[in-house]
Amino acid sequence: MTQLIHLDGNSLTLEEVIAVARHGAQCELDEQAKEAVIASRKIVDDIVREKRVVYGVTTGFGSLCNVSISPEDTVQLQENLIRTHSSGFGDPLPEDAVRAIMLIRINSLLKGYSGIRLSTVEKLLELLNKGVTPYIPEKGSLGASGDLAPLAHMVLPMLGLGRAYYKGELLSGQEALDRAGIEKIQLAAKEGLALINGTTVLTGIGALATYDGIQLLKLSDIAGALSMEVHNGITSPFEEDLHTIRPQSGQLATAHNIRNLLEGSKNTTVATQQRVQDPYTLRCIPQIHGASKDSIAYVKEKVEIEINSVTDNPIITKEGHVISGGNFHGEPMAQPFDFLGIALSEIGNVSERRVERLVNSQLSKLPSFLVKHPGLNSGFMITQYACASLASENKILAHPASVDSIPSCENQEDFVSMGTTAARKAAEILKNSRRIVATEIMAACQALDLKPENHELGKGTKPAYELIRQKLNFIEFDKDIEIFEELNKASAVVESEEFLATIEKAVDLRIQY
């Protein structure tokens, strides 16, 4: 049965965004929220009738805010806005990102501060529920005034313009509407501005990266625990007493996760049994992974505030006042999404170092590059190169976008956030780091099968190993495989919902403690 999400402008969660964006959950509008939208619209209609000067309603936009617009031109003004602001460039955003964007915009409009007609909100909802997904180029937003260019592309199909996907096919906006049985609309006063002036695109992209990042942080603990199994890691660095005296929540959670994953393992050791200390990439997993967990917990908090916020300008108060402000400015999310990119880059960085420890015979005491008869066979040699490439690319991508600004609109909009760039970078870093972590998990399973002793794995590492082995065989000889395909299979297993769900049935994994 398809999940039904109730939208009221105030209670949308990150998990509900995922349900709509990726799993086709349908949405319905709250009755009280509808009344708020209707009341807000009445105020805008009064403004137009009374010929009051209000930005974006009876004036031009940006530095043209001092140009008066006659009542008879207010409708054309809004259509002109959409036609000329849709100036994006590049590859289209993924469908799940666009669906998240549509959902968040609807939820924001339901708070009743934007002066939009209820019928227009319902039209956007109809596109979302019927699976019409606007074609939105990924580049072109400054993150202030909101995400103007990409959101204008979102609106085009509502007018029978632009392009949209329907049932997997890219069509003209009008053709997509026709096939879905949807009537196009004509925008009324302020509606174009209400639809495109906000932080919705950067928030939608960043919300998906945040959710996926939370899953990646759990996967990185699983990868680290498997590497511990291979290296006969010393378990004392994960004892609770060590971490309660430095009670950083993410650090405590990571130590808890590693203890649970390794519970019952016969491969782990204690200090001085084989050596006094492990290298940092093993011994400091709680401190390294934990720092990223704390960052992502902060980002998730910010995301859940933003997806239930009004980021329009101007806003119409319940008392009928019009306030021109700066809620469209993306800085409150640009910085968190930069943090997200840094946090996820660190996860890929430390995982790549553990991959090196696995394939390096001097460090692992296993055959070079995790293959029998190295020389004739190269095994995992170049998989480490690939991980190093991704980790190094992440270091470039992790440079903050929010420290940059370029003045625009005749210097009226003289300081912008670049928040959409921050969100897009974080999403790319996520993909790179996820591939590195999947490679570590695959390589660790190969290494375990090369170990001369075959001891019992831990309570959480055992199901991880078994899930990998259900889809991937031990690599005996280079001639038997194309390793790119094997890596893709490993990524598919690790990224599947089943992988984490199965392991979390066996052990408790946390992001915060």
N, C-alpha and C positions, 0 to 999 in steps of 0.2 A: 504493500500500500504506500502511495506517495505521501511523503511528509508534508504537512501544511504549516507554514510559518505565519504567525499573526504579527503584523507590523503596526506599531503604534508610535514610532518615532523615538522611543525611549529605552527599549529593552532588547534590542537586537544584539546577539552574541556572535563571537567569532565562529563558533561551531555552526550556527545557523547560516552565516555567510557561506561556509563551505557546503552545507546541505543544498543551498540554492544554486551556488556557482557550479558545483561539480556533480550533484546527484539529482538535479531536476526537481527539487522540492518546490511546491507551489506556494504562492503567497496570497494572503487576504488582508484587507485594510480594516483597522480598528474603527468602530463607529464614532467614538469620541474624537479620534484624530481627524476623521472626515469633517466633523463639525468645525474643528479648528481651522482646517484648510478653507472651508466655505466662508467663515467669518473673516479670515485674512484677505480673501479675494474681494469681499464686499468693500473693504477699505480701499483697495486699489481702484476698483470701479468708481468709487466716490472721488478719488484723486483725479482721475481722467475727466470725469464729468465737471469737476470744479476747476479744471485747468491749473491745478497746483503744480509747482516746480518740484519734481522729485527725480533724482538721478536714475537713469535707465528706464524710467516710465514716460516722462515727458521731456527728457533731455537725451543727448547723444551719450556715447560711452567713452571711458578713459579720459584722455585729455580733451575730448569733445563734450565734456559734461556741461559746458556753458552754452551749448547750442540747444535752443528750444525746439521741441517737436510738437506739431499741432495735433489735436485729438484725432483728426482723420488719418494721420500718418503713424499712429502708435502701433497699429497691427503690422504695417510694412516694415517699421523699424525692427521689430522682433525677428521677422523672417530674414531681413538683410543681415542682422547680427549672426544668425546661424550660417547663412550662405558664405559670409566672408571670414568668419572666425574658424571655420573648418579647414584649417591650413596645415594639417599634420603631415608627417613624412615617415617613411620607413615601413617595415613589416607590420602586419596587423597584430594587435594584442591578442593573446590566446582567448578562446571563447569563455573559459572559466573566469578570466580577469574581467572581461566585459560584462558578464552576468553579475559579478560581484559589484561592479561599478553601478549598473542599473539599479540593483537592490539598494545599495547605500544611498543613492540619490533619492529614490522613492522614500526611504525611511526618513531622510533629512527633511524632505518637503512635507512629510506628515506632521511635523512639529507645529506647522501653522504659522510660520514667520516669513514666508516667501511671497505671498500674494498670488499664488498660482491657482488656476481653476482646478477643482476636484476632477473634472473630466480629463484634464491633461495628465494629472498624476495617474489616473486609471488607465489612460492610453499607454503610458510607459509600462505600467504593470501588465497590461494585456500583451505587449511585446515580450516581456520577460516570461510570463506564464505560458505563452504559446511557442516559445523557442525561437523568436526572431532576434538575432544577435547582430547589432550594428557593427560594421567594419570600422575599426578605430586604429589609425596608424599610431605606432608606439611613441613617436618622437614629436616634439613641438610644444610642450608645456613648460612654462617657467615656474609652476607651482605658486603663482600669484600674478594676477587675480585668479586664484583657483587654477583649474585645469581647463582653460577656455577652449583651446583648439581641439583636444580629444573629446571633450564633452559636446562640442558643436557637432562633431562626427556622430556622436551617439544620438543626437536629436534629428539629424537629417532624415533617416528612414521614417520617423513619425510624420514627416511632412511629405512623404512619397519621394524623397530625394536620397542622394548618397547611395551606399551599398550596404547589404546586410546578408548574413548567413541564415539559411533556413534548411533544416534537415541535411546539414553538411554541404550545402551548395551555396556558393557566393552568387548573389543576384543583385539586380538594381533594387533600391529601396522600395519602389512601388511594386515590383514583381514579388518581393518577399512578403509585403503586406497582402497582396492579392492571394497568394498561395495559402497564407495563414488565416485568411478571412477577416482581415483587420482594415478598418477605414482610416485613411489619413486624416490629419487635423490641420487647422489653421491656428497659429498662435495668437493670443490676445496680449494686451499691454502687460509688460514686465515678464512675461512667461519665458521668453528666450533667455533672458538674463537669469531668471530663477533656475533654469535647467542647467546652465553652463558655468555659473559663477560659484565655484566651490572646490574643495580639496578632494573630490570624490575619486578621481582616477588614481592619484598617488596613494590614497587610502585603500582603494580596492586592490591594487597591485601589491602594496605592502602587507595588507591583511593576509593574502594568500601566502606570501613569503614567510610571514610570521607563523602561521599555522604549520606550514611545512618545516619551518626551522625548529619548532618544538619537537616534531617527530624526528628530525635529524639529530637533535641533541640526545634523544634516547638511543637512536641507532649508533651514535658515536660511543656511547657507554658500552653497548654490546660489542662493537668493534674493539674497543680498548680491552674489554674483558677477554675476548678471544685471543688477542695478542698476549695478554697475561698468561693464558693457558699455554701458548706456544713457548714462551720464554721462561716457564716455571717461575712466574712472578712472585715477589715477596708480598704478602698480604697485610703486613702490619701498617703500611701507609694508609690503609682504608679503615682502620679501627676507629670507632666512634669517638673514643676519648681524645684522639688527636684533633678531631674537627670541632668538638664542642667548645674547645678553648679558643677557637677562631670561628665563631658561629655565623659565617657567611652562608646564606640559605642555599645557594646553588652548590657550593662546596659540600655542605652536609648532604644534600640530595644526591650528588654524584657518588660520594663515598657509600651512601646507603645502597645505591643502585649496583655498584661494583660488588659490594659484599653479597647482595642477593643473587646476582648473576653467577658468582663463583662459589656459592654455597654448595658444599659436597664435592668440589673438585679435588681430584687426586694429583693434579699437575702443579698446583701452587705450592710455594715453599715459605719458610720463615727466615728471618735474617740470620746470617752465618751458616745456614744449611748448605747453600751453594755459593753465596757471596754476601757481602755486608749490605749493599744497597743496589737498587735498580736505577737505571737512567731516568731522567726527568719525564720522558714521554710515557713512562709507565708509573713511576712513583708519584708524579704530580698530576695525574689525571683528575683528581677531585678539584684541585686549584685551577687547572686550565679549563676543563669542561665546565666547572662550576661558575666561573666568571661569565662565560657565554650564557649560561642558564639565567643568571641574574639579569643580564642585559635583555634577554628575550622576554623575561617576565615583565620588565619595565615597558618594553615595546608593546606587549599584548595589552597592558593596562591602558596605554595611550590609544591604541587602535580601538578598543571597546568604548572609550570616551568619544572618539572622533566619529565612529559609525552611528552614533546617536546624537550628533551635534548639528547645529545650523551653521553652515559655512557660506551663506549667501550674503549679498550686499546689493542694495540696502535691505534691512530687515524691517518688518512691520510688527510692532508690538501689539499685544492683546488690547491695549488701550487706544490703539490707532495711531501711535507715534511712528514716524519713519526715521530710522537711524542709519546714517551712512557710516560704516566702520570698516574694519579689516579682518573679519572672520574668515574671509576667503584666503588669507595668507597661510601658506603651507609650512612656515617655520616650525610650528609645534609638532609637526609630523616629520619634517625633513631631518631634523637632528636625530630623533629615534630611529628612523630608517637607515641613517648613516651608522648609528650604533649597531643596528641589526646586521648590516653588511660586515662590519668589523668583527662582530661576535661569530658569525658564520664562517668568515675567512679564517679565524683562528682554529676553528674545528677542522677545517680542511688542512690547514698547515700542520697541526700536530699529528693528524692521521697520516699524512704523507710521510712524516718522519718515522712513524711506526711501520709503514709499508717498507721503507728502506731497511729498517732493522730486520724485517722478515726475510727480505730477499738477499741480504748481505750475509754471506756464509761465515764471516769472521764474527758477526754479532749474533747470529741465530744458531751457529753450530750445525746448520743443516746444509744440504747441497746448494751451491750457488744458484740463485734465481729460482729456487724451489722446484727444481726438476732433476730427475735422475739423468746421469750421463751429461752434465753440462759441458758445453763445447759443441757437440753435435746438436744439442738442444739449447735454446736460449731461455725457455720458460717465461718467467715473469720479469725478465730484464727490462723490456720497454714499457711494461705497465707502470713501473716506478717512474720512468721518464715522463709518461703521460700525466701521472699524479703530480710530479714536480712542475710540469707545465701549467696545470690547472691551479696549483697552489700559488705559483708566481703570478699568474694572471689575476688571481683574487687579490693579491697585494696591491696591484695597480687599481683594480676596481674599488678597493676599500678606501681609497682616498676620498675624504668627505666631499659630497656635492654641496652641502649646505654652507660651506665657507665661501662659496662663490656667489656673485650677483652681477647681473648686467642690467643697467637701467633701460626702461622701455617706455613706450607710449609718450614720446616727447617729454620724458623725464617726470611724468606724473607718477608712473609706477617705477620708482627709482631704486627700490631694493626688493629683490625677489628671492624665493627660497630654494629654487632648483630641487624641490622635494620630489617631483616625479622622477627625476634622474636618480635621486637617492634610492627610491623604491625599486626602480628598474635595475639598478646596480645590485641591490640586495638580492633580487630574484635571480640574477645571473650568478652571483656568488653562491647562492644556495644550490643551484644546479651543479656547479663545479665541485663544491664540497661534498655533495651527496654522492657524486661519482667516485670521489676519493675514498669516502667511507665504505662504499660498496666494494671497492677494490680491496681495501684492507680486510673486510670480512671474507671475501673470496680467497685472498692470499693466505689468511690465517687458517682457513679450512684446509687448503692445500698443504700448509706447513704441518698441521696436526697429523695429516696422513703420512707425512714423511718422517715423523718422529719414530725412533726405534721402539719406544715404549708407547703403549696405547692405553693410557689411564682414563678413568672416568672423568667426564666433563662436569661442569657445574650445573646447578639447577636451571639457570637461564642460558648458559652457553650451549648446553646440549641441544635444546630445541632449535637454536639458531643454526648450529652445525647441521642438524638433520634436515631443516628446511632448505638449506643450500644444496645439500647432497641429493635431495629429491629432484632437483632440476639440473644440477651440474655434477659431472663425474670428476674424479681425480684425473689430473692431466699427466699421463705417462710419457707421451712423446709429442714433440711439436707437430709431427706429421699427421697427428690424429685430430687436430683442432685448428680453427681460425680464432685466435684469442679475442678479437674484437667481438665476435658473436658470443663467446663465453662471458665476456665482461658485460655485454648487454643483458644476457640472461641473469647474471648476478644482480645487476641493477634492478631488473624487473622484479626479482624475488624480494630484494631488500626494500624496495619502494612500495611493495604491495601492502594493502591493509592487513592481509593475513599474517605477514611476518611479525609485525609488532604485536598484533592481537594475540597470536599464539604464545609469544614470549611473555606478554603481560598477563596471560592466564597462569603462567608458571611462577612469575615473580612480580613484585611491586616495583615499578619504575616511576620516579618522580622528577619534576623539574624544579620544584621548590620544596623545602623541608619545614 
